[in-house]
Each structure stands twice: as C-alpha cells, then as structure tokens.
Amino acid sequence: MSGNYMRKIIVLNSLVPLFCAVSFVSIAQEKVAGATKANGAQNIEAGIDEMFKAMDRDGNKQLSYNEFKMAVVNERKQVLIIERLRADFTQLDKNRSKSLDAAEFNAHPGMKTLSEPKPKLSQFDRNSDQNLDFAEYVGFIQQMNKSKVPVK
C-alpha cells in the first residue's frame, strides 16, 4: 500500500467529524430543489425560508455576516470532504462497478486495524444488494467515526 494512499486516509479521518456535523444549508437547499420539482414555483418561497432558518443560528430572524460566513464555510468544507470520500471510494472500487463488493470493502485500509468483531458489509448495505454504493460507504465512514474506531 502506498504511503500517499495512507496519507489520504489519515487526512480523511481528520475531516470526517466535519462531515458528520449536519450541514443545515445543504438540507435547506435540497428542500428548495425538492419543493420546486414536486409542487412548482409556489414552494420556492417556503424553501428559501427554510434555508434562511438554517443560516440564522441564533434565530433572531436577522442574518449576520458571521452567520452567513459560517454557513458558506461549512458548505465548502462539506464539499471538500465529499470529494475526498469520493476519491477514496473510487480507489477502493477496483473493478469500477461504482460499488464496493465484500472483497473491496474488506480491503479498506482501516479494516486491517480494527479489532474483532470487524464490521460487515451487510451492516451498511441498506438495499441488500451485497454491495456498497457511495452513500452506503459514507454511512460506513460515519459509523466508524461515531464509534471512535480509528479508520487509518
């Protein structure tokens, strides 16, 4: 295993807690997009209100520069983390199937450092197709972070 790959995993570990924090702006943006697709333009206003509430951390119905700045910075951090997770996922996906099979999952560098019982692919395979897609892989990384298991 290359040292460069291990450095990426270590950097990823330091960023996972940021990813695990809820990105209120992203959730609100998804609601705006969903409302627009589902019910047309009349729900855009409601979606914008949701986005504003997500940014207005102190709930005073005024958006300060610091609240706006924090929302933008947090959104950018989340994008960078997702990009890194995607790169690591792609590197693990040796057969380029856009999913990880059991062998690819078990080849994750962090799996070698875990004590028994090691996590099983089926624990994170929400659709039971015996593979992890990217969203399921992110769930695996989040769970490893929550359990304070070092994923190196």
C-alpha positions in Angstrom: 0.0 0.0 0.0 1.4 3.4 -1.0 2.3 6.0 1.6 0.4 8.5 -0.4 -2.8 6.5 0.0 -2.2 6.2 3.7 -1.7 10.0 4.0 -5.0 10.5 2.2 -6.8 8.2 4.6 -5.3 10.0 7.6 -6.3 13.4 6.2 -9.8 11.9 5.6 -10.0 10.8 9.2 -9.3 14.3 10.4 -12.1 15.7 8.2 -14.8 13.1 8.9 -16.0 14.9 12.1 -16.7 17.9 9.9 -18.7 15.8 7.5 -20.7 14.2 10.3 -21.9 17.5 11.5 -25.2 18.3 9.9 -25.0 20.8 7.1 -28.1 22.8 7.6 -27.6 24.8 4.4 -27.4 21.6 2.3 -30.6 20.3 3.8 -32.4 23.5 3.1 -31.1 23.7 -0.5 -32.4 20.1 -1.0 -35.8 21.2 0.3 -35.9 24.1 -2.1 -35.0 21.9 -5.0 -37.4 19.2 -3.9 -40.3 21.6 -3.4 -39.7 23.2 -6.8 -39.7 19.8 -8.5 -42.7 18.5 -6.6 -45.0 21.5 -6.4 -43.7 24.1 -8.7 -42.6 27.7 -8.0 -45.1 28.3 -5.2 -43.0 26.3 -2.8 -39.7 28.1 -3.6 -40.6 30.8 -1.1 -41.0 28.1 1.7 -37.7 26.6 0.7 -35.9 29.9 0.9 -37.4 30.4 4.3 -36.0 27.0 5.4 -32.6 28.0 4.0 -32.7 31.3 5.9 -33.6 29.5 9.1 -30.7 27.1 8.7 -28.3 30.0 8.3 -29.9 32.1 11.2 -28.2 30.2 14.0 -29.4 32.4 16.8 -33.0 32.5 15.5 -33.3 36.3 15.6 -34.7 36.5 12.0 -31.7 38.6 11.0 -28.7 37.1 9.1 -25.5 38.4 10.4 -22.3 38.4 8.4 -20.8 35.8 10.8 -23.8 33.5 10.3 -23.7 33.8 6.6 -19.9 33.3 6.6 -20.2 30.2 8.8 -22.9 28.7 6.5 -20.8 29.3 3.4 -17.6 28.0 5.0 -19.4 24.9 6.4 -20.9 24.2 3.0 -17.4 24.4 1.3 -15.9 22.1 4.0 -18.6 19.5 3.3 -18.0 19.7 -0.4 -14.3 19.1 0.1 -14.9 16.1 2.4 -17.3 14.6 0.0 -14.8 15.0 -2.8 -12.2 13.2 -0.7 -14.6 10.4 0.2 -15.4 10.0 -3.4 -11.8 9.7 -4.4 -11.1 7.1 -1.7 -14.3 5.2 -2.8 -13.1 5.2 -6.4 -9.7 4.0 -5.4 -11.2 1.1 -3.4 -13.6 0.2 -6.3 -11.0 -1.9 -8.2 -13.5 -3.4 -10.7 -15.0 0.1 -11.4 -18.5 -1.1 -10.7 -19.4 2.1 -8.9 -19.9 0.0 -5.8 -17.8 -2.0 -3.3 -18.2 -5.7 -3.1 -17.2 -7.6 0.0 -13.6 -8.1 -1.1 -13.2 -4.4 -1.9 -14.9 -3.4 1.4 -12.7 -5.7 3.4 -9.6 -4.3 1.6 -10.3 -0.8 3.1 -7.1 0.1 4.9 -9.0 0.8 8.1 -10.4 -2.7 8.3 -7.0 -4.2 9.0 -6.6 -2.1 12.1 -10.0 -2.9 13.6 -10.3 -5.4 16.3 -12.8 -8.3 16.2 -15.6 -8.4 15.5 -15.0 -6.3 12.4 -17.9 -4.5 10.7 -19.6 -6.5 7.9 -20.6 -5.1 4.6 -24.2 -6.2 5.3 -24.4 -3.8 8.3 -24.1 -0.8 5.9 -25.8 -2.3 2.8 -29.2 -0.6 3.0 -30.6 -2.0 -0.2 -29.3 -5.6 0.5 -27.6 -5.9 -2.9 -24.4 -7.2 -1.3 -22.5 -4.1 -2.5 -22.0 -0.7 -1.0 -22.8 2.3 -3.2 -21.2 5.6 -2.4 -24.0 6.7 0.0 -23.7 3.4 1.9 -19.9 3.8 2.0 -20.3 7.3 3.6 -22.6 5.7 6.2 -19.8 3.2 6.9 -17.3 6.0 7.4 -19.7 8.0 9.6 -20.4 4.9 11.8 -16.7 4.3 12.2 -16.2 7.9 13.3 -19.2 7.7 15.7 -17.8 4.6 17.3 -14.4 6.3 17.7 -12.8 3.4 15.8 -9.7 4.7 14.1 -10.1 4.2 10.3 -6.5 4.6 9.1 
